[in-house]
Amino acid sequence: MVKMYDELFGDLEYKNNFWRGEMIINMFNVERKIRLSVDAHEDADFSTIQREAYRYFIHDMSSIMSEAEKEVYEYYCENVDEYREMIGDESEANNIAPKLDSLTGLAELVKPTEFIVRRARKNGKRILGLLCDVSWDTENGLGIRIEDEVVEEVGYQDIAL
């Protein structure tokens, strides 16, 4: 297995077309160590855009994550009734997809697992993805797509891949 140290990304290991490491992220006032995945070939050809995307995110993490939390809450509120209906049993629905009146309740339901620094696209946008496990959809999870430090989309994990 190929391993390396990068000044920005830290200790990395090449696996399945990504350089993988770890990072700390704070979401819903819970600090978690999650996987960092940098999309690159085995020669570690990280682009300037990828480095900028990660550097800008780290520098402004609290603001970007605050926006992400609000967007996740909005997404949850728009979809919670549908998830509760699919579950059927009200008691189980209250555990898996409870009705919430503030985003603080999402800390128990949403757990970030992986942060992806995407390869540069032709449009030059800095693209990041945050993957989360969620109580209400264990199969599809939740993805947060961040472009140029703005949360662009929240949905199934595939939007961030």
Secondary structure, 3 states (H helix, E strand, C coil): CCEEEECCCEEEEEECCEEEEEEEEEECCEEEEEEEEEECCCCCCCCHHHHHHHHHHHHCHHHHHHHHHHHHHHHHHHHHHHHHHHHCCHHHHHHHCCCCCCHHHHHHCEEEEEEEECCCCCCCCCEEEEEEEECCCCCCCEEEEEECCEEEEEECHHHCC
